[in-house]
Amino acid sequence: MAVGARSGHDEPEDRPERDESPAGGAALPPEGEGDAAGGGTPPKGKKQRSFWVELPLLVGIALILALLIKTFLVQAFSIPSDSMQNTLQRGDRVLVDKLTPWFGSEPERGEVVVFHDPGGWLEDTVTPEPNAVQKFLSFIGLMPSSEEKDLIKRVIAVGGDTVECKENGPVTVNGKSLDEKSFIFPGNTPCNDKPFGPIKVPEGRIFVMGDHRQNSLDSRYHQELPGQGTVSNDEVVGRAVVVAWPLSRWATLPVPDTFDQPGLNAAAAMAPAALGVVGAVPLVLWRRRRLTVRRTAG
């Protein structure tokens, strides 16, 4: 039998509907109409609110979320100078991680951090006066603040470190030389414009420098201030983690490999010696006790 052929007698294309109405031909009302009593109109559903009524509520929620994100998670900052070239260019927008400090995280060597003026660093810097809209957008974190006097630099040394840089020499941290070729501005020297040290960084503070060394008034230039130009960890807003704008310069800001070299950590360098002393004490006590027993027996 060919596919599509009919078997048996042909049937009409449209079959008449069978009358399944109740006796007497009474028609049933359409489903959903009427009530159990057989009459009346069902209650109408709740009327949906107009979009224009809900819009202020949505905007309010969005602003609250933006404010919470700015306060506890991330905040945008604008780069106002050339002190961090070529890592950061003037006009770049960076996103700063503000979350991890809430969990006790402290600045580490090699990180790019934003911090409040410790006092005296930006005395002669004139900040533009923003208008009302800029102030509001800055307040909720949708626009970098142009009022606050914040700086951005790279952490070179942390509390407990000894940092030094002699003329024509590299920057050293705890006696280890830093290889800064991957991030220092091309043609710059590590510190020929301002040699320094040795400086012992106090606990709870950091020593910072700009990547454009010959165009950065960093910790080297504020050694007459308390802490010898170091910055308190409490002044640090957070770590800059990504260049977010312009999109053509989108990039992360990782820690250079030179800050991960073995022995750079002062505490780690002292650990083998400390462990040796701890391990030797029981051995010395055991040997002295053994000698004492021999003398008593003799």
PLY file of the C-alpha trace (Angstrom):
ply
format ascii 1.0
element vertex 298
property float x
property float y
property float z
element edge 297
property int vertex1
property int vertex2
end_header
0.00 0.00 0.00
1.46 3.33 -0.91
2.21 5.70 1.82
-0.60 8.16 2.22
-3.25 5.98 0.54
-6.53 5.35 2.36
-7.79 1.90 3.23
-11.48 0.89 3.21
-14.18 3.38 2.48
-13.33 7.01 2.20
-14.48 9.15 5.09
-15.49 12.78 4.91
-12.72 15.21 5.74
-14.82 16.96 8.39
-16.82 14.84 10.70
-19.99 16.26 12.28
-19.63 16.96 15.96
-21.58 14.61 18.21
-24.14 16.35 20.34
-23.08 15.69 23.90
-25.12 18.42 25.52
-27.41 17.51 28.39
-30.91 16.40 27.76
-33.18 19.08 26.57
-30.38 20.78 24.62
-29.38 23.10 27.42
-25.94 24.50 26.78
-23.31 24.54 29.52
-21.64 27.83 30.29
-18.00 28.17 29.17
-15.47 26.88 31.68
-14.66 29.42 34.33
-17.89 31.39 34.00
-20.52 31.37 36.69
-20.10 30.12 40.23
-21.08 27.02 42.16
-24.53 28.47 42.75
-25.06 28.73 39.02
-24.98 32.52 38.74
-23.09 35.70 39.49
-19.72 37.00 38.30
-16.40 35.69 39.75
-14.14 38.16 41.56
-11.61 39.81 39.27
-7.83 39.22 39.77
-5.66 41.76 41.59
-4.90 44.68 39.33
-1.23 44.92 38.34
0.54 48.11 39.34
1.58 50.49 36.60
5.22 50.50 35.48
5.48 54.19 36.36
4.33 53.41 39.89
6.98 50.70 40.31
9.79 52.70 38.66
10.70 54.81 41.75
10.86 51.64 43.85
13.18 49.95 41.34
15.42 53.02 41.16
15.58 53.19 44.97
16.58 49.52 45.24
19.25 49.99 42.55
20.72 53.00 44.37
20.82 51.14 47.69
22.57 48.18 46.05
25.08 50.52 44.38
25.81 52.19 47.73
26.31 48.83 49.46
28.60 47.62 46.67
30.68 50.80 46.91
30.91 50.57 50.70
31.67 46.88 51.09
32.70 45.33 47.76
34.31 47.44 45.03
34.74 51.11 44.20
35.85 52.89 41.06
38.78 55.33 41.17
40.17 57.61 38.49
43.92 57.93 37.89
44.75 61.66 38.08
48.52 61.62 37.37
51.35 59.86 35.56
53.04 58.46 38.68
52.03 54.85 37.92
52.94 54.74 34.21
53.06 52.51 32.28
51.01 50.25 34.51
48.30 52.91 34.77
47.71 55.88 32.51
46.20 59.22 33.42
42.42 58.93 33.07
42.23 55.18 33.61
39.41 53.89 35.82
40.38 51.11 38.20
38.19 48.92 40.38
39.37 48.57 43.97
38.63 45.52 46.10
37.20 46.69 49.43
35.84 43.31 50.54
38.94 41.36 51.61
40.10 43.97 54.17
36.84 43.32 56.04
38.10 39.77 56.60
41.45 40.88 58.01
43.44 40.92 54.77
46.38 43.37 54.81
48.34 44.89 51.93
51.06 42.66 50.50
54.25 43.42 48.60
53.74 44.07 44.91
50.06 45.01 45.14
48.77 48.29 43.69
46.75 49.96 46.43
44.61 53.06 46.88
45.04 54.89 50.18
43.92 58.11 51.82
46.43 60.93 52.12
48.35 60.08 55.33
48.78 63.80 55.90
51.04 66.21 54.02
51.37 64.24 50.81
48.83 66.25 48.80
49.03 69.63 50.51
49.71 71.53 47.30
47.34 69.51 45.13
44.20 71.35 44.03
41.14 69.11 43.66
38.35 70.21 41.28
35.03 71.23 42.78
32.37 68.74 41.58
28.78 69.72 40.85
25.76 68.27 42.68
25.24 65.43 40.19
28.91 64.38 40.39
28.75 64.43 44.17
25.68 62.20 44.19
27.10 59.72 41.68
30.38 59.61 43.63
28.49 59.03 46.86
26.76 55.91 45.54
29.87 54.67 43.74
28.73 55.12 40.13
31.45 57.69 39.52
34.98 58.08 40.93
35.25 60.65 43.67
36.90 63.90 42.69
36.79 65.36 46.18
38.65 62.80 48.27
42.42 63.10 48.39
43.44 59.54 47.61
46.66 58.19 46.13
47.56 55.02 44.25
50.99 53.38 44.50
52.66 49.97 44.56
53.48 48.31 47.88
57.23 47.69 48.04
57.64 46.65 51.68
55.35 45.79 54.60
55.64 45.96 58.38
58.85 44.37 59.69
60.70 44.69 56.35
63.92 46.62 55.82
63.90 48.45 52.50
66.81 50.30 50.86
67.94 51.68 47.51
71.38 53.15 46.86
72.26 55.28 43.84
72.61 53.17 40.67
71.46 50.14 42.64
68.26 48.13 42.79
65.62 48.36 45.47
66.32 45.73 48.12
63.85 44.27 50.60
65.35 42.30 53.49
68.59 42.11 51.52
66.92 40.70 48.38
67.16 42.72 45.15
63.93 43.38 43.26
63.82 42.86 39.49
61.47 45.69 38.50
61.89 45.63 34.71
58.37 44.28 34.15
56.60 47.25 35.72
58.97 50.21 36.13
58.58 53.00 33.57
60.91 52.48 30.56
64.10 54.52 30.95
63.62 55.08 34.69
66.11 54.01 37.35
64.90 52.36 40.56
65.82 55.37 42.73
68.56 57.57 41.29
66.37 60.65 41.74
65.97 59.87 45.45
68.13 57.13 47.03
66.99 56.08 50.50
67.41 53.75 53.44
67.88 51.47 55.01
64.39 52.00 56.47
62.77 49.58 58.89
59.05 49.62 58.13
57.02 49.76 61.37
54.44 47.04 61.99
51.02 47.86 60.57
52.46 50.16 57.88
53.62 49.91 54.25
56.33 51.53 52.12
55.01 52.53 48.68
56.52 53.72 45.39
55.15 54.72 42.00
56.08 52.73 38.89
57.12 55.97 37.16
59.94 56.54 39.64
61.15 59.87 38.30
57.62 61.27 38.41
56.30 59.97 41.72
56.31 61.72 45.09
56.02 58.52 47.10
57.35 57.24 50.45
60.88 58.36 49.55
59.86 62.02 49.58
58.04 62.05 52.92
60.63 60.58 55.26
60.45 63.62 57.51
56.88 62.69 58.44
55.97 60.21 61.21
56.66 56.67 60.06
59.44 57.84 57.67
57.04 58.16 54.76
55.29 54.86 55.39
51.49 54.56 55.25
49.28 53.03 57.93
47.32 49.97 56.87
44.25 51.73 58.28
44.56 54.38 55.56
44.44 51.78 52.77
41.10 51.75 50.93
41.83 48.53 49.08
43.76 46.82 46.33
43.30 47.87 42.70
42.50 44.64 40.86
41.53 45.64 37.33
41.68 48.50 34.84
38.00 48.76 33.88
38.01 51.82 31.59
38.69 52.58 28.82
37.77 49.15 27.46
40.78 49.20 25.15
43.02 49.11 28.24
41.09 46.50 30.20
43.62 44.47 32.21
44.13 42.84 35.58
46.79 44.07 38.02
48.66 40.98 39.26
51.59 40.92 41.68
54.93 40.79 39.78
56.95 37.58 40.17
59.89 39.34 41.82
57.84 39.79 44.99
57.39 36.02 45.25
61.10 35.17 45.28
62.29 32.88 48.11
63.69 34.56 51.21
62.01 37.92 50.62
59.81 37.51 53.66
61.77 38.60 56.72
59.86 36.24 58.99
60.39 33.33 56.59
64.11 34.05 56.41
64.36 33.83 60.20
62.25 30.68 60.42
65.00 28.09 59.73
67.26 29.60 62.39
64.41 29.80 64.89
63.43 26.21 64.22
67.04 25.17 64.66
67.20 26.82 68.08
63.91 25.25 69.14
65.08 21.83 68.01
68.47 22.17 69.73
67.09 23.03 73.18
65.72 19.53 73.99
68.91 17.93 72.70
71.12 20.13 74.90
68.94 19.48 77.97
68.98 15.73 77.32
72.78 15.71 76.96
73.30 17.73 80.15
71.03 15.40 82.07
72.92 12.38 80.79
76.27 13.86 81.85
74.85 14.65 85.29
73.69 11.05 85.74
77.12 9.72 84.78
78.90 11.98 87.26
76.51 10.97 90.04
77.01 7.29 89.24
80.81 7.75 89.29
0 1
1 2
2 3
3 4
4 5
5 6
6 7
7 8
8 9
9 10
10 11
11 12
12 13
13 14
14 15
15 16
16 17
17 18
18 19
19 20
20 21
21 22
22 23
23 24
24 25
25 26
26 27
27 28
28 29
29 30
30 31
31 32
32 33
33 34
34 35
35 36
36 37
37 38
38 39
39 40
40 41
41 42
42 43
43 44
44 45
45 46
46 47
47 48
48 49
49 50
50 51
51 52
52 53
53 54
54 55
55 56
56 57
57 58
58 59
59 60
60 61
61 62
62 63
63 64
64 65
65 66
66 67
67 68
68 69
69 70
70 71
71 72
72 73
73 74
74 75
75 76
76 77
77 78
78 79
79 80
80 81
81 82
82 83
83 84
84 85
85 86
86 87
87 88
88 89
89 90
90 91
91 92
92 93
93 94
94 95
95 96
96 97
97 98
98 99
99 100
100 101
101 102
102 103
103 104
104 105
105 106
106 107
107 108
108 109
109 110
110 111
111 112
112 113
113 114
114 115
115 116
116 117
117 118
118 119
119 120
120 121
121 122
122 123
123 124
124 125
125 126
126 127
127 128
128 129
129 130
130 131
131 132
132 133
133 134
134 135
135 136
136 137
137 138
138 139
139 140
140 141
141 142
142 143
143 144
144 145
145 146
146 147
147 148
148 149
149 150
150 151
151 152
152 153
153 154
154 155
155 156
156 157
157 158
158 159
159 160
160 161
161 162
162 163
163 164
164 165
165 166
166 167
167 168
168 169
169 170
170 171
171 172
172 173
173 174
174 175
175 176
176 177
177 178
178 179
179 180
180 181
181 182
182 183
183 184
184 185
185 186
186 187
187 188
188 189
189 190
190 191
191 192
192 193
193 194
194 195
195 196
196 197
197 198
198 199
199 200
200 201
201 202
202 203
203 204
204 205
205 206
206 207
207 208
208 209
209 210
210 211
211 212
212 213
213 214
214 215
215 216
216 217
217 218
218 219
219 220
220 221
221 222
222 223
223 224
224 225
225 226
226 227
227 228
228 229
229 230
230 231
231 232
232 233
233 234
234 235
235 236
236 237
237 238
238 239
239 240
240 241
241 242
242 243
243 244
244 245
245 246
246 247
247 248
248 249
249 250
250 251
251 252
252 253
253 254
254 255
255 256
256 257
257 258
258 259
259 260
260 261
261 262
262 263
263 264
264 265
265 266
266 267
267 268
268 269
269 270
270 271
271 272
272 273
273 274
274 275
275 276
276 277
277 278
278 279
279 280
280 281
281 282
282 283
283 284
284 285
285 286
286 287
287 288
288 289
289 290
290 291
291 292
292 293
293 294
294 295
295 296
296 297
